[in-house]
Amino acid sequence: MKKKLNKKKKTLEDLKKFLLENDIPKLRGKPQTFFGIAKQPHYEDVLTNWYAFFLDENEEHNLHDLFIQSLLELIQEKIGNIGSNTQQKKELRFDTGFTCLTQKTTLKNGRIDLVIESTDAAIIIENKVYHFLANDLEDYWSSTQKQSKNKIGIVLTLQPKPYIDHAHFINLTHVELLTKIYNNIGSYLVEATPKYITFLNDFHQNIINLSAPVMNPKNLNFYYQFQQEINELVTYKNKVREYIEEEIKKSFSILTEKEKLNVKLNESKGNLGKRITYFEHKENKDLMFTISYHGLLEEEHFIRLIVELKGKALKNKEVYGKIKFNDQEKELISDSFYTSTNKAYAHFAIKTYHLQESEIENLGKYIAEKLEEKGFISIFKKLEAELVTA
């Protein structure tokens, strides 16, 4: 860390100078995968099952022996680099076919993640993602009934592990294995089933996501070098957010008194609470105003004003089609309201507004005027009347 932190609070001029003199690193997120969507990107048994599927030559992926041949090739390369154990120098071959068994029970009631066995050879694989290697590798070795010269143990990890405390186990990384597979995949693509190539690509991306650090050292160093300035800028942004939230509340204070709106602030927080403010009908919480303001903290400077229905108010949407709305109100009604299948909530009326800085400076007044002049309040009151009589 090259720069010592100055504990004195930075002025606005200091922060402006910092922003002008430094290029802020652009942090790129990792591509989403099926595994991430399913919230299972790092589950060792899930990844093991995928390896077992692609290793099976007879599965419908039609990649045939791509995985096993790539694995054997990588093992021989690794053994050659180790170079000291004569037992490990012997070439490992699967000449008579093989089976893949996951979660094989050991002599001591342990579980081997994956065992690849033929009549004359075996590969024992312990799959490690985030967990420490505390497994009884000797139990794993003894539980696989093959001559030691025809079998080998592998500890498969995200990052290289220089030392494995067992003479017959070597370390391979997930990335090394997938890289070898992709280096060899060319001729296999002709017969491969396309959807499984998509699955394999996603599996590969998931491995890359797991193996790569969330932030590289250069970007991490940038934070610690300018920690005070960055933290004060975060505080500054939070203050802007607080200003926006207070202005939204102010707008509804104006409207509640002027238009006799029967609404109350929904105090629920969480992640949405930093992006959206809700004002529910006091007697029927299924009718509300929603103000989506996160766009005011982005370069586009936009805000969305919404009249929203949810829950029981969505059971019979047809009744709202009978309400007489004027042309101005009709322009606000969402095209997707009647076709949406979302039973939790639906936007009845919505419009996005892009604001100038002068309008943000008077945000409370701006929101109150738009809600009143553009027809949001009249729509809200007509829905209110319908829900009361329903």
C-alpha positions as CSV (number, residue, x, y, z in Angstrom):
1,M,0.0,0.0,0.0
2,K,1.8,3.1,-1.2
3,K,-0.4,5.8,0.2
4,K,-0.9,6.5,3.8
5,L,-4.4,7.4,4.8
6,N,-5.0,10.9,5.8
7,K,-7.6,10.7,8.6
8,K,-8.7,14.3,8.0
9,K,-12.1,14.4,6.3
10,K,-11.9,15.2,2.7
11,T,-13.5,18.3,1.3
12,L,-15.7,18.3,-1.8
13,E,-12.8,19.8,-3.7
14,D,-10.5,17.0,-2.5
15,L,-13.0,14.4,-3.7
16,K,-13.4,16.2,-7.0
17,K,-9.7,16.2,-7.5
18,F,-9.4,12.5,-6.7
19,L,-12.1,11.7,-9.3
20,L,-10.4,13.9,-12.0
21,E,-6.9,12.6,-11.4
22,N,-7.7,8.8,-11.2
23,D,-9.2,6.3,-13.6
24,I,-11.6,4.3,-11.4
25,P,-11.2,0.6,-12.3
26,K,-14.2,-0.9,-14.1
27,L,-15.1,-4.0,-12.2
28,R,-16.7,-6.7,-14.4
29,G,-19.1,-9.2,-12.9
30,K,-18.7,-12.9,-13.7
31,P,-21.1,-14.3,-16.4
32,Q,-24.2,-15.9,-15.0
33,T,-24.5,-19.7,-15.4
34,F,-27.2,-22.4,-14.9
35,F,-25.3,-23.3,-11.7
36,G,-25.4,-19.8,-10.3
37,I,-29.1,-19.4,-11.1
38,A,-29.8,-22.6,-9.2
39,K,-27.7,-21.4,-6.3
40,Q,-25.4,-24.4,-6.6
41,P,-22.3,-23.2,-8.3
42,H,-19.9,-24.6,-5.7
43,Y,-21.6,-27.8,-4.6
44,E,-19.0,-30.5,-4.9
45,D,-21.5,-33.4,-5.4
46,V,-23.2,-31.5,-8.2
47,L,-19.9,-30.8,-10.0
48,T,-18.9,-34.5,-9.5
49,N,-22.1,-35.7,-11.0
50,W,-21.4,-33.5,-14.1
51,Y,-18.0,-35.0,-14.4
52,A,-19.3,-38.5,-14.1
53,F,-21.9,-37.8,-16.8
54,F,-19.4,-36.4,-19.4
55,L,-16.8,-39.1,-18.5
56,D,-19.4,-41.8,-19.4
57,E,-18.6,-42.7,-23.1
58,N,-22.1,-44.2,-23.6
59,E,-24.1,-41.1,-22.5
60,E,-26.2,-39.2,-25.0
61,H,-23.8,-36.2,-25.1
62,N,-22.0,-38.2,-27.9
63,L,-18.6,-36.8,-26.9
64,H,-17.5,-40.4,-26.6
65,D,-14.0,-40.7,-24.9
66,L,-13.1,-37.0,-24.9
67,F,-13.2,-36.6,-21.2
68,I,-11.4,-39.8,-20.2
69,Q,-8.7,-39.4,-22.9
70,S,-8.1,-35.8,-21.8
71,L,-7.9,-36.8,-18.2
72,L,-5.4,-39.6,-18.9
73,E,-3.3,-37.2,-21.0
74,L,-3.3,-34.6,-18.3
75,I,-2.3,-37.3,-15.7
76,Q,0.7,-38.4,-17.8
77,E,1.8,-34.8,-18.2
78,K,1.5,-34.2,-14.4
79,I,3.4,-37.4,-13.6
80,G,6.1,-36.5,-16.0
81,N,6.5,-33.2,-14.2
82,I,6.6,-34.8,-10.8
83,G,9.2,-37.3,-12.0
84,S,10.3,-39.0,-8.8
85,N,7.8,-41.8,-8.1
86,T,8.5,-44.8,-10.4
87,Q,5.0,-46.2,-9.7
88,Q,3.4,-43.0,-11.0
89,K,5.6,-43.0,-14.1
90,K,3.9,-46.1,-15.5
91,E,1.3,-45.2,-18.2
92,L,-2.3,-45.6,-17.0
93,R,-4.6,-47.0,-19.7
94,F,-8.2,-48.1,-19.9
95,D,-8.2,-50.8,-22.6
96,T,-11.3,-52.7,-21.5
97,G,-13.9,-50.0,-20.9
98,F,-14.7,-48.5,-17.5
99,T,-17.5,-47.4,-15.1
100,C,-17.9,-44.2,-13.2
101,L,-19.1,-44.5,-9.6
102,T,-19.9,-41.5,-7.4
103,Q,-19.9,-41.5,-3.6
104,K,-18.3,-44.9,-3.3
105,T,-18.3,-46.2,0.3
106,T,-14.8,-46.9,1.7
107,L,-13.7,-49.5,4.2
108,K,-14.0,-46.9,7.0
109,N,-17.4,-45.7,5.8
110,G,-16.0,-42.7,4.0
111,R,-17.2,-41.5,0.6
112,I,-15.0,-41.2,-2.4
113,D,-16.4,-38.5,-4.7
114,L,-15.7,-40.3,-8.0
115,V,-14.0,-43.6,-8.9
116,I,-13.3,-44.5,-12.6
117,E,-12.7,-48.2,-12.8
118,S,-12.0,-50.9,-15.4
119,T,-10.9,-54.5,-14.9
120,D,-7.3,-53.5,-14.9
121,A,-7.1,-49.8,-13.8
122,A,-8.7,-47.2,-11.5
123,I,-8.7,-43.4,-10.9
124,I,-9.7,-42.2,-7.5
125,I,-10.9,-38.5,-7.6
126,E,-11.5,-36.4,-4.5
127,N,-13.2,-33.2,-5.7
128,K,-12.5,-30.1,-3.6
129,V,-14.0,-26.7,-4.2
130,Y,-13.9,-24.5,-1.1
131,H,-13.4,-27.2,1.6
132,F,-10.1,-28.1,3.1
133,L,-8.5,-31.5,2.3
134,A,-9.0,-33.4,5.5
135,N,-10.0,-36.8,3.9
136,D,-8.4,-40.1,4.7
137,L,-6.6,-40.6,1.4
138,E,-5.1,-43.9,2.5
139,D,-8.6,-45.3,3.3
140,Y,-9.6,-44.2,-0.3
141,W,-6.6,-45.9,-1.7
142,S,-7.1,-49.1,0.2
143,S,-10.8,-49.2,-0.6
144,T,-10.2,-49.4,-4.4
145,Q,-9.2,-53.0,-5.1
146,K,-6.6,-52.6,-7.9
147,Q,-2.9,-53.0,-8.0
148,S,-1.2,-49.7,-7.2
149,K,0.7,-49.7,-10.5
150,N,-2.6,-49.6,-12.3
151,K,-4.4,-46.9,-10.3
152,I,-3.8,-43.3,-9.2
153,G,-5.4,-40.8,-6.9
154,I,-6.3,-37.3,-7.8
155,V,-7.2,-34.3,-5.6
156,L,-9.1,-32.0,-8.0
157,T,-9.0,-28.4,-6.7
158,L,-9.8,-24.9,-7.8
159,Q,-6.2,-23.6,-7.1
160,P,-3.0,-25.6,-7.4
161,K,-2.1,-27.5,-4.2
162,P,1.7,-28.0,-4.1
163,Y,1.7,-30.8,-1.6
164,I,-0.6,-33.9,-1.2
165,D,0.1,-36.0,1.8
166,H,0.0,-39.3,0.0
167,A,2.5,-40.9,-2.4
168,H,-0.1,-42.1,-4.9
169,F,-2.2,-38.9,-5.2
170,I,-1.5,-36.0,-7.5
171,N,-3.1,-32.6,-7.8
172,L,-5.0,-31.4,-10.8
173,T,-7.1,-28.2,-11.0
174,H,-10.5,-28.0,-12.5
175,V,-9.3,-25.4,-15.0
176,E,-6.4,-27.6,-16.1
177,L,-8.8,-30.4,-16.8
178,L,-11.3,-28.3,-18.7
179,T,-8.6,-26.6,-20.6
180,K,-7.2,-30.0,-21.8
181,I,-10.8,-31.0,-22.7
182,Y,-11.3,-27.9,-24.8
183,N,-7.9,-28.3,-26.5
184,N,-9.0,-31.8,-27.6
185,I,-12.6,-31.2,-28.4
186,G,-12.2,-30.2,-32.1
187,S,-12.9,-33.6,-33.9
188,Y,-15.5,-34.6,-31.3
189,L,-17.8,-31.7,-32.2
190,V,-18.9,-33.4,-35.4
191,E,-20.9,-36.1,-33.5
192,A,-21.6,-34.2,-30.3
193,T,-25.2,-33.5,-29.3
194,P,-25.5,-29.6,-29.5
195,K,-27.5,-29.1,-26.3
196,Y,-24.8,-30.9,-24.3
197,I,-22.1,-28.6,-25.8
198,T,-24.2,-25.7,-24.4
199,F,-24.3,-27.5,-21.0
200,L,-20.5,-28.1,-21.2
201,N,-19.8,-24.5,-22.0
202,D,-21.9,-23.4,-19.1
203,F,-20.1,-26.0,-16.8
204,H,-16.8,-24.6,-18.1
205,Q,-17.8,-21.0,-17.3
206,N,-18.9,-22.0,-13.9
207,I,-15.5,-23.5,-13.2
208,I,-13.8,-20.3,-14.5
209,N,-16.1,-18.3,-12.2
210,L,-15.2,-20.4,-9.2
211,S,-11.5,-20.4,-10.0
212,A,-11.0,-16.7,-10.6
213,P,-10.8,-14.2,-7.7
214,V,-13.7,-11.8,-7.3
215,M,-11.3,-8.9,-7.5
216,N,-7.8,-8.9,-9.0
217,P,-4.9,-7.6,-6.9
218,K,-4.5,-4.4,-9.0
219,N,-8.1,-3.4,-8.3
220,L,-7.9,-4.4,-4.6
221,N,-4.7,-2.4,-4.2
222,F,-6.5,0.6,-5.8
223,Y,-9.2,0.4,-3.0
224,Y,-6.6,0.3,-0.2
225,Q,-4.5,3.0,-1.8
226,F,-7.5,5.4,-1.9
227,Q,-9.6,3.9,0.9
228,Q,-10.5,7.1,2.6
229,E,-11.6,8.9,-0.6
230,I,-13.7,5.9,-1.8
231,N,-15.4,5.4,1.5
232,E,-16.2,9.1,1.7
233,L,-17.7,9.0,-1.8
234,V,-19.8,6.0,-0.8
235,T,-21.0,8.1,2.2
236,Y,-21.7,10.9,-0.2
237,K,-23.8,8.6,-2.5
238,N,-25.8,7.4,0.5
239,K,-26.5,11.0,1.5
240,V,-27.8,11.6,-2.0
241,R,-30.0,8.5,-1.6
242,E,-31.3,9.8,1.7
243,Y,-32.1,13.1,0.0
244,I,-34.1,11.4,-2.7
245,E,-36.1,9.3,-0.2
246,E,-36.9,12.4,1.9
247,E,-38.0,14.3,-1.3
248,I,-40.3,11.4,-2.2
249,K,-41.9,11.4,1.2
250,K,-42.2,15.2,1.0
251,S,-44.1,14.8,-2.3
252,F,-46.7,12.5,-0.7
253,S,-47.0,14.8,2.3
254,I,-48.0,17.5,-0.2
255,L,-50.4,15.2,-2.0
256,T,-52.0,13.7,1.1
257,E,-53.0,17.1,2.2
258,K,-54.0,18.5,-1.2
259,E,-55.6,15.5,-2.8
260,K,-56.8,13.8,0.4
261,L,-54.9,10.6,-0.5
262,N,-55.6,7.8,1.8
263,V,-52.1,6.3,1.8
264,K,-49.3,5.4,4.2
265,L,-45.6,4.8,3.7
266,N,-44.6,1.1,3.6
267,E,-41.7,0.9,6.0
268,S,-40.3,-2.5,4.7
269,K,-36.6,-2.3,3.8
270,G,-34.0,-4.6,2.4
271,N,-32.4,-4.4,-1.1
272,L,-35.6,-3.1,-2.7
273,G,-35.8,-0.5,0.0
274,K,-32.7,1.2,-1.5
275,R,-34.3,1.4,-5.0
276,I,-38.0,1.7,-4.5
277,T,-40.5,3.5,-2.1
278,Y,-44.0,2.3,-1.7
279,F,-47.1,4.2,-0.5
280,E,-50.0,1.7,0.3
281,H,-53.7,2.5,0.5
282,K,-54.5,2.6,4.2
283,E,-57.4,0.2,4.0
284,N,-56.4,-1.9,1.0
285,K,-52.7,-2.7,0.8
286,D,-53.2,-4.3,-2.6
287,L,-53.3,-0.9,-4.1
288,M,-50.3,1.4,-4.0
289,F,-48.1,4.0,-5.5
290,T,-44.6,2.7,-6.3
291,I,-41.7,5.2,-6.9
292,S,-38.7,3.5,-8.4
293,Y,-35.8,5.9,-8.0
294,H,-32.5,3.9,-8.4
295,G,-32.2,5.6,-11.9
296,L,-31.5,8.9,-10.2
297,L,-28.3,7.4,-8.9
298,E,-27.2,6.3,-12.4
299,E,-26.1,8.4,-15.4
300,E,-29.5,8.4,-17.0
301,H,-31.1,10.3,-14.1
302,F,-34.6,8.7,-14.5
303,I,-37.4,7.9,-12.1
304,R,-40.5,5.7,-12.6
305,L,-43.9,6.5,-11.3
306,I,-46.2,3.6,-10.9
307,V,-49.7,2.7,-9.7
308,E,-49.5,-0.9,-8.7
309,L,-52.0,-3.7,-7.9
310,K,-51.1,-6.9,-6.1
311,G,-52.6,-10.0,-4.4
312,K,-56.4,-10.1,-4.2
313,A,-56.7,-7.1,-6.4
314,L,-55.4,-9.2,-9.4
315,K,-58.0,-12.0,-9.1
316,N,-60.5,-10.3,-11.4
317,K,-58.7,-7.9,-13.8
318,E,-61.6,-7.6,-16.1
319,V,-63.4,-5.3,-13.7
320,Y,-60.8,-2.6,-14.3
321,G,-61.6,-2.6,-18.1
322,K,-65.0,-1.3,-17.3
323,I,-63.7,1.8,-15.6
324,K,-64.0,5.0,-17.7
325,F,-60.5,6.4,-18.1
326,N,-59.8,9.6,-20.1
327,D,-57.2,9.7,-22.9
328,Q,-54.5,11.1,-20.6
329,E,-55.0,8.3,-18.1
330,K,-55.1,5.7,-20.8
331,E,-51.6,6.7,-22.0
332,L,-50.3,5.7,-18.6
333,I,-52.0,2.3,-18.4
334,S,-49.4,-0.5,-18.9
335,D,-49.9,-2.6,-22.1
336,S,-48.9,-5.7,-20.2
337,F,-51.3,-5.4,-17.2
338,Y,-54.1,-7.6,-18.6
339,T,-51.7,-10.2,-20.2
340,S,-49.3,-10.5,-17.2
341,T,-49.5,-13.9,-15.4
342,N,-47.7,-12.6,-12.3
343,K,-50.1,-13.2,-9.5
344,A,-48.0,-11.4,-6.9
345,Y,-48.1,-7.9,-8.4
346,A,-48.7,-6.0,-11.7
347,H,-48.1,-2.4,-12.8
348,F,-51.4,-0.8,-13.8
349,A,-50.1,2.6,-14.7
350,I,-46.4,3.4,-15.3
351,K,-44.3,6.1,-16.9
352,T,-40.5,6.9,-16.9
353,Y,-39.2,10.4,-16.6
354,H,-35.7,11.6,-17.3
355,L,-34.8,14.6,-15.1
356,Q,-32.5,17.6,-15.4
357,E,-30.4,18.5,-12.4
358,S,-32.6,21.5,-11.6
359,E,-35.6,19.1,-11.4
360,I,-33.7,16.8,-9.1
361,E,-33.0,19.8,-6.8
362,N,-36.7,20.2,-6.5
363,L,-37.6,16.5,-6.6
364,G,-40.5,16.5,-4.1
365,K,-42.3,19.2,-6.0
366,Y,-41.5,17.5,-9.3
367,I,-43.0,14.1,-8.3
368,A,-46.1,15.7,-6.8
369,E,-46.8,17.7,-9.9
370,K,-46.3,14.7,-12.2
371,L,-48.5,12.4,-10.2
372,E,-51.2,15.1,-10.0
373,E,-51.0,16.6,-13.5
374,K,-50.4,13.4,-15.6
375,G,-53.3,11.4,-14.2
376,F,-51.7,9.0,-11.7
377,I,-53.8,10.3,-8.8
378,S,-57.1,10.2,-10.8
379,I,-56.3,6.6,-11.8
380,F,-55.5,5.7,-8.2
381,K,-58.8,7.1,-7.0
382,K,-60.8,5.3,-9.7
383,L,-59.1,2.0,-8.7
384,E,-59.8,2.8,-5.1
385,A,-63.5,3.2,-5.8
386,E,-63.6,0.0,-7.7
387,L,-61.9,-2.0,-5.0
388,V,-64.2,-0.5,-2.3
389,T,-67.3,-1.6,-4.2
390,A,-65.9,-5.0,-5.2
